[in-house]
Amino acid sequence: MKINVTKKDIKNGQPENIKCCAIALALCRTFKTDDVEVKKDDLTDEIILKVDDMQYDQHYFSKLDHITTFIEKFDIGEDVEPFTFEINL
């Protein structure tokens, strides 16, 4: 499934908010749910995307390095660009 992180997601997203960051907003729109989380495990640095009752670790989605860099930059307020990635369901 393609996830499009748009300019609107970036504008309306809240840095350091696992439920309302730009990627979380894109997941909400794509999956038509408000039950999402985008988090980075403090121990392993692994990115985990949660949608409803499903958790997708880095083995389920493309562009891991891009997602990691995007989250780091977005959370500290640096400029980021829209992008697309895929989740293998």
Secondary structure, 3 states (H helix, E strand, C coil): CEEEECHHHHHHCCCCCCCCCHHHHHHHHHHCCCCEEEEECCCCCCEEEEECCEEECCCCECCHHHHHHHHHHHHCCCCCCCEEEEECC
